[in-house]
Amino acid sequence: MNLDRISTTVDVDRMQQVHVTVVGGAIGLTQDLVHCGLRSLTHVDFDRVDASNPARQDFNSTDVGRYKAEVLADAVKRINPEV
């Protein structure tokens, strides 16, 4: 993953060394952190995607019924398989 374009504004080396824990929600924020070089994270959310979530959150209608943490894990792997 080439992060040269953001290296002047984001400390990419530090982002690649830290571990972030997110408790509930923050799907978009978590994806943004991975786009900025984050390689290690824990997302804790015991909720499942509900039919009302795709309209308000970063989920697809095909995600309904799945655990939000699992959906996020799939999305993060598409951004950077090394996370």
mmCIF file of the N, C-alpha and C atoms, coordinates in Angstrom:
data_MODEL
# 
_entry.id   MODEL 
# 
loop_
_atom_site.group_PDB 
_atom_site.id 
_atom_site.type_symbol 
_atom_site.label_atom_id 
_atom_site.label_alt_id 
_atom_site.label_comp_id 
_atom_site.label_asym_id 
_atom_site.label_entity_id 
_atom_site.label_seq_id 
_atom_site.pdbx_PDB_ins_code 
_atom_site.Cartn_x 
_atom_site.Cartn_y 
_atom_site.Cartn_z 
_atom_site.occupancy 
_atom_site.B_iso_or_equiv 
_atom_site.pdbx_formal_charge 
_atom_site.auth_seq_id 
_atom_site.auth_comp_id 
_atom_site.auth_asym_id 
_atom_site.auth_atom_id 
_atom_site.pdbx_PDB_model_num 
ATOM 1   N N  . MET A 1 1  ? 0.847   -1.164  0.000  1.00 0.00 ? 1  MET A N  1 
ATOM 2   C CA . MET A 1 1  ? 0.000   0.000   0.000  1.00 0.00 ? 1  MET A CA 1 
ATOM 3   C C  . MET A 1 1  ? 0.900   1.238   0.000  1.00 0.00 ? 1  MET A C  1 
ATOM 4   N N  . ASN A 1 2  ? 0.816   2.028   -1.039 1.00 0.00 ? 2  ASN A N  1 
ATOM 5   C CA . ASN A 1 2  ? 1.644   3.214   -1.185 1.00 0.00 ? 2  ASN A CA 1 
ATOM 6   C C  . ASN A 1 2  ? 0.993   4.401   -0.473 1.00 0.00 ? 2  ASN A C  1 
ATOM 7   N N  . LEU A 1 3  ? 1.674   4.917   0.546  1.00 0.00 ? 3  LEU A N  1 
ATOM 8   C CA . LEU A 1 3  ? 1.135   6.020   1.345  1.00 0.00 ? 3  LEU A CA 1 
ATOM 9   C C  . LEU A 1 3  ? 1.924   7.312   1.148  1.00 0.00 ? 3  LEU A C  1 
ATOM 10  N N  . ASP A 1 4  ? 2.700   7.388   0.077  1.00 0.00 ? 4  ASP A N  1 
ATOM 11  C CA . ASP A 1 4  ? 3.515   8.577   -0.185 1.00 0.00 ? 4  ASP A CA 1 
ATOM 12  C C  . ASP A 1 4  ? 2.680   9.855   -0.277 1.00 0.00 ? 4  ASP A C  1 
ATOM 13  N N  . ARG A 1 5  ? 1.488   9.771   -0.828 1.00 0.00 ? 5  ARG A N  1 
ATOM 14  C CA . ARG A 1 5  ? 0.673   10.970  -1.049 1.00 0.00 ? 5  ARG A CA 1 
ATOM 15  C C  . ARG A 1 5  ? 0.235   11.626  0.258  1.00 0.00 ? 5  ARG A C  1 
ATOM 16  N N  . ILE A 1 6  ? 0.188   10.887  1.363  1.00 0.00 ? 6  ILE A N  1 
ATOM 17  C CA . ILE A 1 6  ? -0.244  11.478  2.629  1.00 0.00 ? 6  ILE A CA 1 
ATOM 18  C C  . ILE A 1 6  ? 0.892   11.664  3.623  1.00 0.00 ? 6  ILE A C  1 
ATOM 19  N N  . SER A 1 7  ? 2.096   11.258  3.258  1.00 0.00 ? 7  SER A N  1 
ATOM 20  C CA . SER A 1 7  ? 3.219   11.263  4.206  1.00 0.00 ? 7  SER A CA 1 
ATOM 21  C C  . SER A 1 7  ? 3.609   12.654  4.692  1.00 0.00 ? 7  SER A C  1 
ATOM 22  N N  . THR A 1 8  ? 3.199   13.697  3.983  1.00 0.00 ? 8  THR A N  1 
ATOM 23  C CA . THR A 1 8  ? 3.515   15.053  4.437  1.00 0.00 ? 8  THR A CA 1 
ATOM 24  C C  . THR A 1 8  ? 2.550   15.534  5.518  1.00 0.00 ? 8  THR A C  1 
ATOM 25  N N  . THR A 1 9  ? 1.391   14.890  5.650  1.00 0.00 ? 9  THR A N  1 
ATOM 26  C CA . THR A 1 9  ? 0.408   15.313  6.653  1.00 0.00 ? 9  THR A CA 1 
ATOM 27  C C  . THR A 1 9  ? 0.135   14.270  7.724  1.00 0.00 ? 9  THR A C  1 
ATOM 28  N N  . VAL A 1 10 ? 0.466   13.016  7.457  1.00 0.00 ? 10 VAL A N  1 
ATOM 29  C CA . VAL A 1 10 ? 0.232   11.933  8.417  1.00 0.00 ? 10 VAL A CA 1 
ATOM 30  C C  . VAL A 1 10 ? 1.560   11.260  8.723  1.00 0.00 ? 10 VAL A C  1 
ATOM 31  N N  . ASP A 1 11 ? 1.825   11.018  9.997  1.00 0.00 ? 11 ASP A N  1 
ATOM 32  C CA . ASP A 1 11 ? 3.033   10.291  10.399 1.00 0.00 ? 11 ASP A CA 1 
ATOM 33  C C  . ASP A 1 11 ? 2.794   8.801   10.135 1.00 0.00 ? 11 ASP A C  1 
ATOM 34  N N  . VAL A 1 12 ? 3.037   8.405   8.893  1.00 0.00 ? 12 VAL A N  1 
ATOM 35  C CA . VAL A 1 12 ? 2.736   7.045   8.437  1.00 0.00 ? 12 VAL A CA 1 
ATOM 36  C C  . VAL A 1 12 ? 3.518   6.009   9.244  1.00 0.00 ? 12 VAL A C  1 
ATOM 37  N N  . ASP A 1 13 ? 4.796   6.273   9.540  1.00 0.00 ? 13 ASP A N  1 
ATOM 38  C CA . ASP A 1 13 ? 5.597   5.313   10.309 1.00 0.00 ? 13 ASP A CA 1 
ATOM 39  C C  . ASP A 1 13 ? 4.953   5.040   11.662 1.00 0.00 ? 13 ASP A C  1 
ATOM 40  N N  . ARG A 1 14 ? 4.491   6.082   12.321 1.00 0.00 ? 14 ARG A N  1 
ATOM 41  C CA . ARG A 1 14 ? 3.837   5.900   13.626 1.00 0.00 ? 14 ARG A CA 1 
ATOM 42  C C  . ARG A 1 14 ? 2.513   5.163   13.474 1.00 0.00 ? 14 ARG A C  1 
ATOM 43  N N  . MET A 1 15 ? 1.734   5.520   12.452 1.00 0.00 ? 15 MET A N  1 
ATOM 44  C CA . MET A 1 15 ? 0.446   4.848   12.219 1.00 0.00 ? 15 MET A CA 1 
ATOM 45  C C  . MET A 1 15 ? 0.642   3.347   12.024 1.00 0.00 ? 15 MET A C  1 
ATOM 46  N N  . GLN A 1 16 ? 1.744   2.972   11.410 1.00 0.00 ? 16 GLN A N  1 
ATOM 47  C CA . GLN A 1 16 ? 1.981   1.558   11.142 1.00 0.00 ? 16 GLN A CA 1 
ATOM 48  C C  . GLN A 1 16 ? 2.455   0.806   12.384 1.00 0.00 ? 16 GLN A C  1 
ATOM 49  N N  . GLN A 1 17 ? 2.813   1.517   13.442 1.00 0.00 ? 17 GLN A N  1 
ATOM 50  C CA . GLN A 1 17 ? 3.322   0.881   14.653 1.00 0.00 ? 17 GLN A CA 1 
ATOM 51  C C  . GLN A 1 17 ? 2.314   0.838   15.794 1.00 0.00 ? 17 GLN A C  1 
ATOM 52  N N  . VAL A 1 18 ? 1.231   1.608   15.713 1.00 0.00 ? 18 VAL A N  1 
ATOM 53  C CA . VAL A 1 18 ? 0.279   1.667   16.817 1.00 0.00 ? 18 VAL A CA 1 
ATOM 54  C C  . VAL A 1 18 ? -0.819  0.629   16.652 1.00 0.00 ? 18 VAL A C  1 
ATOM 55  N N  . HIS A 1 19 ? -1.517  0.382   17.760 1.00 0.00 ? 19 HIS A N  1 
ATOM 56  C CA . HIS A 1 19 ? -2.682  -0.488  17.763 1.00 0.00 ? 19 HIS A CA 1 
ATOM 57  C C  . HIS A 1 19 ? -3.846  0.339   18.286 1.00 0.00 ? 19 HIS A C  1 
ATOM 58  N N  . VAL A 1 20 ? -4.959  0.314   17.590 1.00 0.00 ? 20 VAL A N  1 
ATOM 59  C CA . VAL A 1 20 ? -6.135  1.081   17.960 1.00 0.00 ? 20 VAL A CA 1 
ATOM 60  C C  . VAL A 1 20 ? -7.256  0.128   18.338 1.00 0.00 ? 20 VAL A C  1 
ATOM 61  N N  . THR A 1 21 ? -7.975  0.446   19.419 1.00 0.00 ? 21 THR A N  1 
ATOM 62  C CA . THR A 1 21 ? -9.165  -0.300  19.806 1.00 0.00 ? 21 THR A CA 1 
ATOM 63  C C  . THR A 1 21 ? -10.360 0.619   19.669 1.00 0.00 ? 21 THR A C  1 
ATOM 64  N N  . VAL A 1 22 ? -11.349 0.180   18.916 1.00 0.00 ? 22 VAL A N  1 
ATOM 65  C CA . VAL A 1 22 ? -12.578 0.938   18.702 1.00 0.00 ? 22 VAL A CA 1 
ATOM 66  C C  . VAL A 1 22 ? -13.715 0.133   19.310 1.00 0.00 ? 22 VAL A C  1 
ATOM 67  N N  . VAL A 1 23 ? -14.502 0.778   20.164 1.00 0.00 ? 23 VAL A N  1 
ATOM 68  C CA . VAL A 1 23 ? -15.625 0.108   20.801 1.00 0.00 ? 23 VAL A CA 1 
ATOM 69  C C  . VAL A 1 23 ? -16.914 0.676   20.229 1.00 0.00 ? 23 VAL A C  1 
ATOM 70  N N  . GLY A 1 24 ? -17.608 -0.151  19.457 1.00 0.00 ? 24 GLY A N  1 
ATOM 71  C CA . GLY A 1 24 ? -18.879 0.238   18.850 1.00 0.00 ? 24 GLY A CA 1 
ATOM 72  C C  . GLY A 1 24 ? -18.735 1.293   17.779 1.00 0.00 ? 24 GLY A C  1 
ATOM 73  N N  . GLY A 1 25 ? -19.537 1.198   16.762 1.00 0.00 ? 25 GLY A N  1 
ATOM 74  C CA . GLY A 1 25 ? -19.600 2.216   15.713 1.00 0.00 ? 25 GLY A CA 1 
ATOM 75  C C  . GLY A 1 25 ? -18.272 2.577   15.085 1.00 0.00 ? 25 GLY A C  1 
ATOM 76  N N  . ALA A 1 26 ? -18.178 3.813   14.631 1.00 0.00 ? 26 ALA A N  1 
ATOM 77  C CA . ALA A 1 26 ? -16.961 4.381   14.034 1.00 0.00 ? 26 ALA A CA 1 
ATOM 78  C C  . ALA A 1 26 ? -16.445 3.582   12.841 1.00 0.00 ? 26 ALA A C  1 
ATOM 79  N N  . ILE A 1 27 ? -17.353 3.044   12.064 1.00 0.00 ? 27 ILE A N  1 
ATOM 80  C CA . ILE A 1 27 ? -16.968 2.249   10.899 1.00 0.00 ? 27 ILE A CA 1 
ATOM 81  C C  . ILE A 1 27 ? -16.159 3.098   9.920  1.00 0.00 ? 27 ILE A C  1 
ATOM 82  N N  . GLY A 1 28 ? -16.667 4.269   9.581  1.00 0.00 ? 28 GLY A N  1 
ATOM 83  C CA . GLY A 1 28 ? -15.974 5.145   8.641  1.00 0.00 ? 28 GLY A CA 1 
ATOM 84  C C  . GLY A 1 28 ? -14.629 5.610   9.164  1.00 0.00 ? 28 GLY A C  1 
ATOM 85  N N  . LEU A 1 29 ? -14.581 5.971   10.453 1.00 0.00 ? 29 LEU A N  1 
ATOM 86  C CA . LEU A 1 29 ? -13.320 6.396   11.062 1.00 0.00 ? 29 LEU A CA 1 
ATOM 87  C C  . LEU A 1 29 ? -12.292 5.279   11.007 1.00 0.00 ? 29 LEU A C  1 
ATOM 88  N N  . THR A 1 30 ? -12.702 4.084   11.324 1.00 0.00 ? 30 THR A N  1 
ATOM 89  C CA . THR A 1 30 ? -11.786 2.948   11.309 1.00 0.00 ? 30 THR A CA 1 
ATOM 90  C C  . THR A 1 30 ? -11.236 2.714   9.909  1.00 0.00 ? 30 THR A C  1 
ATOM 91  N N  . GLN A 1 31 ? -12.082 2.797   8.899  1.00 0.00 ? 31 GLN A N  1 
ATOM 92  C CA . GLN A 1 31 ? -11.624 2.634   7.520  1.00 0.00 ? 31 GLN A CA 1 
ATOM 93  C C  . GLN A 1 31 ? -10.660 3.753   7.148  1.00 0.00 ? 31 GLN A C  1 
ATOM 94  N N  . ASP A 1 32 ? -10.949 4.978   7.588  1.00 0.00 ? 32 ASP A N  1 
ATOM 95  C CA . ASP A 1 32 ? -10.054 6.102   7.304  1.00 0.00 ? 32 ASP A CA 1 
ATOM 96  C C  . ASP A 1 32 ? -8.681  5.889   7.935  1.00 0.00 ? 32 ASP A C  1 
ATOM 97  N N  . LEU A 1 33 ? -8.642  5.361   9.160  1.00 0.00 ? 33 LEU A N  1 
ATOM 98  C CA . LEU A 1 33 ? -7.365  5.097   9.825  1.00 0.00 ? 33 LEU A CA 1 
ATOM 99  C C  . LEU A 1 33 ? -6.547  4.058   9.052  1.00 0.00 ? 33 LEU A C  1 
ATOM 100 N N  . VAL A 1 34 ? -7.215  3.045   8.526  1.00 0.00 ? 34 VAL A N  1 
ATOM 101 C CA . VAL A 1 34 ? -6.527  2.028   7.733  1.00 0.00 ? 34 VAL A CA 1 
ATOM 102 C C  . VAL A 1 34 ? -6.002  2.651   6.441  1.00 0.00 ? 34 VAL A C  1 
ATOM 103 N N  . HIS A 1 35 ? -6.776  3.545   5.844  1.00 0.00 ? 35 HIS A N  1 
ATOM 104 C CA . HIS A 1 35 ? -6.305  4.261   4.644  1.00 0.00 ? 35 HIS A CA 1 
ATOM 105 C C  . HIS A 1 35 ? -5.069  5.101   4.951  1.00 0.00 ? 35 HIS A C  1 
ATOM 106 N N  . CYS A 1 36 ? -4.909  5.503   6.221  1.00 0.00 ? 36 CYS A N  1 
ATOM 107 C CA . CYS A 1 36 ? -3.755  6.324   6.630  1.00 0.00 ? 36 CYS A CA 1 
ATOM 108 C C  . CYS A 1 36 ? -2.579  5.479   7.114  1.00 0.00 ? 36 CYS A C  1 
ATOM 109 N N  . GLY A 1 37 ? -2.667  4.154   6.991  1.00 0.00 ? 37 GLY A N  1 
ATOM 110 C CA . GLY A 1 37 ? -1.530  3.306   7.308  1.00 0.00 ? 37 GLY A CA 1 
ATOM 111 C C  . GLY A 1 37 ? -1.674  2.437   8.538  1.00 0.00 ? 37 GLY A C  1 
ATOM 112 N N  . LEU A 1 38 ? -2.773  2.554   9.277  1.00 0.00 ? 38 LEU A N  1 
ATOM 113 C CA . LEU A 1 38 ? -2.968  1.716   10.459 1.00 0.00 ? 38 LEU A CA 1 
ATOM 114 C C  . LEU A 1 38 ? -2.951  0.245   10.059 1.00 0.00 ? 38 LEU A C  1 
ATOM 115 N N  . ARG A 1 39 ? -2.181  -0.551  10.797 1.00 0.00 ? 39 ARG A N  1 
ATOM 116 C CA . ARG A 1 39 ? -2.062  -1.977  10.459 1.00 0.00 ? 39 ARG A CA 1 
ATOM 117 C C  . ARG A 1 39 ? -2.600  -2.905  11.536 1.00 0.00 ? 39 ARG A C  1 
ATOM 118 N N  . SER A 1 40 ? -2.886  -2.359  12.718 1.00 0.00 ? 40 SER A N  1 
ATOM 119 C CA . SER A 1 40 ? -3.301  -3.214  13.827 1.00 0.00 ? 40 SER A CA 1 
ATOM 120 C C  . SER A 1 40 ? -4.477  -2.576  14.551 1.00 0.00 ? 40 SER A C  1 
ATOM 121 N N  . LEU A 1 41 ? -5.604  -3.296  14.622 1.00 0.00 ? 41 LEU A N  1 
ATOM 122 C CA . LEU A 1 41 ? -6.767  -2.746  15.305 1.00 0.00 ? 41 LEU A CA 1 
ATOM 123 C C  . LEU A 1 41 ? -7.637  -3.845  15.882 1.00 0.00 ? 41 LEU A C  1 
ATOM 124 N N  . THR A 1 42 ? -8.385  -3.450  16.887 1.00 0.00 ? 42 THR A N  1 
ATOM 125 C CA . THR A 1 42 ? -9.399  -4.306  17.484 1.00 0.00 ? 42 THR A CA 1 
ATOM 126 C C  . THR A 1 42 ? -10.695 -3.522  17.451 1.00 0.00 ? 42 THR A C  1 
ATOM 127 N N  . HIS A 1 43 ? -11.734 -4.126  16.920 1.00 0.00 ? 43 HIS A N  1 
ATOM 128 C CA . HIS A 1 43 ? -13.040 -3.476  16.880 1.00 0.00 ? 43 HIS A CA 1 
ATOM 129 C C  . HIS A 1 43 ? -14.001 -4.335  17.682 1.00 0.00 ? 43 HIS A C  1 
ATOM 130 N N  . VAL A 1 44 ? -14.588 -3.751  18.711 1.00 0.00 ? 44 VAL A N  1 
ATOM 131 C CA . VAL A 1 44 ? -15.504 -4.470  19.592 1.00 0.00 ? 44 VAL A CA 1 
ATOM 132 C C  . VAL A 1 44 ? -16.913 -3.943  19.352 1.00 0.00 ? 44 VAL A C  1 
ATOM 133 N N  . ASP A 1 45 ? -17.768 -4.778  18.825 1.00 0.00 ? 45 ASP A N  1 
ATOM 134 C CA . ASP A 1 45 ? -19.163 -4.411  18.603 1.00 0.00 ? 45 ASP A CA 1 
ATOM 135 C C  . ASP A 1 45 ? -19.952 -5.706  18.505 1.00 0.00 ? 45 ASP A C  1 
ATOM 136 N N  . PHE A 1 46 ? -20.838 -5.927  19.465 1.00 0.00 ? 46 PHE A N  1 
ATOM 137 C CA . PHE A 1 46 ? -21.603 -7.171  19.512 1.00 0.00 ? 46 PHE A CA 1 
ATOM 138 C C  . PHE A 1 46 ? -22.924 -7.072  18.761 1.00 0.00 ? 46 PHE A C  1 
ATOM 139 N N  . ASP A 1 47 ? -23.149 -5.944  18.128 1.00 0.00 ? 47 ASP A N  1 
ATOM 140 C CA . ASP A 1 47 ? -24.394 -5.694  17.403 1.00 0.00 ? 47 ASP A CA 1 
ATOM 141 C C  . ASP A 1 47 ? -24.326 -6.274  16.001 1.00 0.00 ? 47 ASP A C  1 
ATOM 142 N N  . ARG A 1 48 ? -25.485 -6.606  15.486 1.00 0.00 ? 48 ARG A N  1 
ATOM 143 C CA . ARG A 1 48 ? -25.592 -7.064  14.101 1.00 0.00 ? 48 ARG A CA 1 
ATOM 144 C C  . ARG A 1 48 ? -26.139 -5.927  13.242 1.00 0.00 ? 48 ARG A C  1 
ATOM 145 N N  . VAL A 1 49 ? -25.848 -5.991  11.957 1.00 0.00 ? 49 VAL A N  1 
ATOM 146 C CA . VAL A 1 49 ? -26.368 -4.993  11.023 1.00 0.00 ? 49 VAL A CA 1 
ATOM 147 C C  . VAL A 1 49 ? -27.875 -5.188  10.907 1.00 0.00 ? 49 VAL A C  1 
ATOM 148 N N  . ASP A 1 50 ? -28.600 -4.111  11.149 1.00 0.00 ? 50 ASP A N  1 
ATOM 149 C CA . ASP A 1 50 ? -30.056 -4.100  11.089 1.00 0.00 ? 50 ASP A CA 1 
ATOM 150 C C  . ASP A 1 50 ? -30.484 -3.498  9.751  1.00 0.00 ? 50 ASP A C  1 
ATOM 151 N N  . ALA A 1 51 ? -31.710 -3.737  9.359  1.00 0.00 ? 51 ALA A N  1 
ATOM 152 C CA . ALA A 1 51 ? -32.214 -3.231  8.076  1.00 0.00 ? 51 ALA A CA 1 
ATOM 153 C C  . ALA A 1 51 ? -32.158 -1.707  8.000  1.00 0.00 ? 51 ALA A C  1 
ATOM 154 N N  . SER A 1 52 ? -32.171 -1.021  9.138  1.00 0.00 ? 52 SER A N  1 
ATOM 155 C CA . SER A 1 52 ? -32.116 0.446   9.124  1.00 0.00 ? 52 SER A CA 1 
ATOM 156 C C  . SER A 1 52 ? -30.685 0.972   9.039  1.00 0.00 ? 52 SER A C  1 
ATOM 157 N N  . ASN A 1 53 ? -29.678 0.140   9.259  1.00 0.00 ? 53 ASN A N  1 
ATOM 158 C CA . ASN A 1 53 ? -28.290 0.591   9.280  1.00 0.00 ? 53 ASN A CA 1 
ATOM 159 C C  . ASN A 1 53 ? -27.727 1.044   7.936  1.00 0.00 ? 53 ASN A C  1 
ATOM 160 N N  . PRO A 1 54 ? -27.981 0.350   6.823  1.00 0.00 ? 54 PRO A N  1 
ATOM 161 C CA . PRO A 1 54 ? -27.349 0.777   5.561  1.00 0.00 ? 54 PRO A CA 1 
ATOM 162 C C  . PRO A 1 54 ? -27.645 2.223   5.187  1.00 0.00 ? 54 PRO A C  1 
ATOM 163 N N  . ALA A 1 55 ? -28.807 2.729   5.516  1.00 0.00 ? 55 ALA A N  1 
ATOM 164 C CA . ALA A 1 55 ? -29.156 4.105   5.168  1.00 0.00 ? 55 ALA A CA 1 
ATOM 165 C C  . ALA A 1 55 ? -28.406 5.121   6.028  1.00 0.00 ? 55 ALA A C  1 
ATOM 166 N N  . ARG A 1 56 ? -27.997 4.724   7.242  1.00 0.00 ? 56 ARG A N  1 
ATOM 167 C CA . ARG A 1 56 ? -27.375 5.663   8.176  1.00 0.00 ? 56 ARG A CA 1 
ATOM 168 C C  . ARG A 1 56 ? -25.897 5.401   8.407  1.00 0.00 ? 56 ARG A C  1 
ATOM 169 N N  . GLN A 1 57 ? -25.436 4.219   8.109  1.00 0.00 ? 57 GLN A N  1 
ATOM 170 C CA . GLN A 1 57 ? -24.056 3.840   8.399  1.00 0.00 ? 57 GLN A CA 1 
ATOM 171 C C  . GLN A 1 57 ? -23.417 3.258   7.147  1.00 0.00 ? 57 GLN A C  1 
ATOM 172 N N  . ASP A 1 58 ? -22.144 2.918   7.247  1.00 0.00 ? 58 ASP A N  1 
ATOM 173 C CA . ASP A 1 58 ? -21.400 2.418   6.077  1.00 0.00 ? 58 ASP A CA 1 
ATOM 174 C C  . ASP A 1 58 ? -21.568 0.910   5.882  1.00 0.00 ? 58 ASP A C  1 
ATOM 175 N N  . PHE A 1 59 ? -22.807 0.483   5.702  1.00 0.00 ? 59 PHE A N  1 
ATOM 176 C CA . PHE A 1 59 ? -23.097 -0.927  5.447  1.00 0.00 ? 59 PHE A CA 1 
ATOM 177 C C  . PHE A 1 59 ? -23.897 -1.052  4.164  1.00 0.00 ? 59 PHE A C  1 
ATOM 178 N N  . ASN A 1 60 ? -23.915 -2.257  3.605  1.00 0.00 ? 60 ASN A N  1 
ATOM 179 C CA . ASN A 1 60 ? -24.728 -2.559  2.431  1.00 0.00 ? 60 ASN A CA 1 
ATOM 180 C C  . ASN A 1 60 ? -25.925 -3.388  2.874  1.00 0.00 ? 60 ASN A C  1 
ATOM 181 N N  . SER A 1 61 ? -26.956 -3.402  2.075  1.00 0.00 ? 61 SER A N  1 
ATOM 182 C CA . SER A 1 61 ? -28.140 -4.198  2.414  1.00 0.00 ? 61 SER A CA 1 
ATOM 183 C C  . SER A 1 61 ? -27.806 -5.688  2.480  1.00 0.00 ? 61 SER A C  1 
ATOM 184 N N  . THR A 1 62 ? -26.766 -6.107  1.788  1.00 0.00 ? 62 THR A N  1 
ATOM 185 C CA . THR A 1 62 ? -26.360 -7.520  1.836  1.00 0.00 ? 62 THR A CA 1 
ATOM 186 C C  . THR A 1 62 ? -25.705 -7.881  3.171  1.00 0.00 ? 62 THR A C  1 
ATOM 187 N N  . ASP A 1 63 ? -25.377 -6.873  4.000  1.00 0.00 ? 63 ASP A N  1 
ATOM 188 C CA . ASP A 1 63 ? -24.750 -7.116  5.302  1.00 0.00 ? 63 ASP A CA 1 
ATOM 189 C C  . ASP A 1 63 ? -25.771 -7.360  6.413  1.00 0.00 ? 63 ASP A C  1 
ATOM 190 N N  . VAL A 1 64 ? -27.049 -7.148  6.156  1.00 0.00 ? 64 VAL A N  1 
ATOM 191 C CA . VAL A 1 64 ? -28.078 -7.280  7.184  1.00 0.00 ? 64 VAL A CA 1 
ATOM 192 C C  . VAL A 1 64 ? -28.008 -8.677  7.809  1.00 0.00 ? 64 VAL A C  1 
ATOM 193 N N  . GLY A 1 65 ? -27.978 -8.690  9.146  1.00 0.00 ? 65 GLY A N  1 
ATOM 194 C CA . GLY A 1 65 ? -27.917 -9.949  9.889  1.00 0.00 ? 65 GLY A CA 1 
ATOM 195 C C  . GLY A 1 65 ? -26.508 -10.347 10.307 1.00 0.00 ? 65 GLY A C  1 
ATOM 196 N N  . ARG A 1 66 ? -25.504 -9.794  9.661  1.00 0.00 ? 66 ARG A N  1 
ATOM 197 C CA . ARG A 1 66 ? -24.115 -10.116 10.012 1.00 0.00 ? 66 ARG A CA 1 
ATOM 198 C C  . ARG A 1 66 ? -23.646 -9.244  11.173 1.00 0.00 ? 66 ARG A C  1 
ATOM 199 N N  . TYR A 1 67 ? -22.675 -9.730  11.916 1.00 0.00 ? 67 TYR A N  1 
ATOM 200 C CA . TYR A 1 67 ? -22.089 -8.918  12.971 1.00 0.00 ? 67 TYR A CA 1 
ATOM 201 C C  . TYR A 1 67 ? -21.340 -7.744  12.345 1.00 0.00 ? 67 TYR A C  1 
ATOM 202 N N  . LYS A 1 68 ? -21.512 -6.552  12.942 1.00 0.00 ? 68 LYS A N  1 
ATOM 203 C CA . LYS A 1 68 ? -20.871 -5.355  12.416 1.00 0.00 ? 68 LYS A CA 1 
ATOM 204 C C  . LYS A 1 68 ? -19.351 -5.490  12.413 1.00 0.00 ? 68 LYS A C  1 
ATOM 205 N N  . ALA A 1 69 ? -18.802 -6.129  13.435 1.00 0.00 ? 69 ALA A N  1 
ATOM 206 C CA . ALA A 1 69 ? -17.349 -6.307  13.509 1.00 0.00 ? 69 ALA A CA 1 
ATOM 207 C C  . ALA A 1 69 ? -16.844 -7.168  12.350 1.00 0.00 ? 69 ALA A C  1 
ATOM 208 N N  . GLU A 1 70 ? -17.605 -8.169  11.956 1.00 0.00 ? 70 GLU A N  1 
ATOM 209 C CA . GLU A 1 70 ? -17.206 -9.028  10.840 1.00 0.00 ? 70 GLU A CA 1 
ATOM 210 C C  . GLU A 1 70 ? -17.281 -8.267  9.512  1.00 0.00 ? 70 GLU A C  1 
ATOM 211 N N  . VAL A 1 71 ? -18.310 -7.444  9.353  1.00 0.00 ? 71 VAL A N  1 
ATOM 212 C CA . VAL A 1 71 ? -18.444 -6.653  8.134  1.00 0.00 ? 71 VAL A CA 1 
ATOM 213 C C  . VAL A 1 71 ? -17.280 -5.672  8.033  1.00 0.00 ? 71 VAL A C  1 
ATOM 214 N N  . LEU A 1 72 ? -16.937 -5.043  9.157  1.00 0.00 ? 72 LEU A N  1 
ATOM 215 C CA . LEU A 1 72 ? -15.812 -4.119  9.158  1.00 0.00 ? 72 LEU A CA 1 
ATOM 216 C C  . LEU A 1 72 ? -14.506 -4.849  8.847  1.00 0.00 ? 72 LEU A C  1 
ATOM 217 N N  . ALA A 1 73 ? -14.330 -6.037  9.405  1.00 0.00 ? 73 ALA A N  1 
ATOM 218 C CA . ALA A 1 73 ? -13.108 -6.806  9.137  1.00 0.00 ? 73 ALA A CA 1 
ATOM 219 C C  . ALA A 1 73 ? -12.965 -7.073  7.640  1.00 0.00 ? 73 ALA A C  1 
ATOM 220 N N  . ASP A 1 74 ? -14.048 -7.420  6.980  1.00 0.00 ? 74 ASP A N  1 
ATOM 221 C CA . ASP A 1 74 ? -14.002 -7.652  5.535  1.00 0.00 ? 74 ASP A CA 1 
ATOM 222 C C  . ASP A 1 74 ? -13.640 -6.370  4.782  1.00 0.00 ? 74 ASP A C  1 
ATOM 223 N N  . ALA A 1 75 ? -14.231 -5.248  5.201  1.00 0.00 ? 75 ALA A N  1 
ATOM 224 C CA . ALA A 1 75 ? -13.959 -3.965  4.539  1.00 0.00 ? 75 ALA A CA 1 
ATOM 225 C C  . ALA A 1 75 ? -12.501 -3.560  4.719  1.00 0.00 ? 75 ALA A C  1 
ATOM 226 N N  . VAL A 1 76 ? -11.971 -3.763  5.919  1.00 0.00 ? 76 VAL A N  1 
ATOM 227 C CA . VAL A 1 76 ? -10.577 -3.405  6.210  1.00 0.00 ? 76 VAL A CA 1 
ATOM 228 C C  . VAL A 1 76 ? -9.635  -4.269  5.379  1.00 0.00 ? 76 VAL A C  1 
ATOM 229 N N  . LYS A 1 77 ? -9.929  -5.537  5.246  1.00 0.00 ? 77 LYS A N  1 
ATOM 230 C CA . LYS A 1 77 ? -9.083  -6.432  4.448  1.00 0.00 ? 77 LYS A CA 1 
ATOM 231 C C  . LYS A 1 77 ? -9.070  -6.032  2.980  1.00 0.00 ? 77 LYS A C  1 
ATOM 232 N N  . ARG A 1 78 ? -10.169 -5.470  2.490  1.00 0.00 ? 78 ARG A N  1 
ATOM 233 C CA . ARG A 1 78 ? -10.192 -4.987  1.102  1.00 0.00 ? 78 ARG A CA 1 
ATOM 234 C C  . ARG A 1 78 ? -9.298  -3.751  0.943  1.00 0.00 ? 78 ARG A C  1 
ATOM 235 N N  . ILE A 1 79 ? -9.218  -2.935  2.002  1.00 0.00 ? 79 ILE A N  1 
ATOM 236 C CA . ILE A 1 79 ? -8.362  -1.758  1.953  1.00 0.00 ? 79 ILE A CA 1 
ATOM 237 C C  . ILE A 1 79 ? -6.895  -2.158  2.033  1.00 0.00 ? 79 ILE A C  1 
ATOM 238 N N  . ASN A 1 80 ? -6.583  -3.008  3.022  1.00 0.00 ? 80 ASN A N  1 
ATOM 239 C CA . ASN A 1 80 ? -5.198  -3.464  3.213  1.00 0.00 ? 80 ASN A CA 1 
ATOM 240 C C  . ASN A 1 80 ? -5.222  -4.873  3.801  1.00 0.00 ? 80 ASN A C  1 
ATOM 241 N N  . PRO A 1 81 ? -4.938  -5.881  2.996  1.00 0.00 ? 81 PRO A N  1 
ATOM 242 C CA . PRO A 1 81 ? -4.987  -7.275  3.461  1.00 0.00 ? 81 PRO A CA 1 
ATOM 243 C C  . PRO A 1 81 ? -4.021  -7.584  4.606  1.00 0.00 ? 81 PRO A C  1 
ATOM 244 N N  . GLU A 1 82 ? -3.057  -6.703  4.876  1.00 0.00 ? 82 GLU A N  1 
ATOM 245 C CA . GLU A 1 82 ? -2.085  -6.953  5.938  1.00 0.00 ? 82 GLU A CA 1 
ATOM 246 C C  . GLU A 1 82 ? -2.577  -6.559  7.328  1.00 0.00 ? 82 GLU A C  1 
ATOM 247 N N  . VAL A 1 83 ? -3.755  -5.911  7.393  1.00 0.00 ? 83 VAL A N  1 
ATOM 248 C CA . VAL A 1 83 ? -4.284  -5.478  8.691  1.00 0.00 ? 83 VAL A CA 1 
ATOM 249 C C  . VAL A 1 83 ? -4.795  -6.684  9.443  1.00 0.00 ? 83 VAL A C  1 
# 
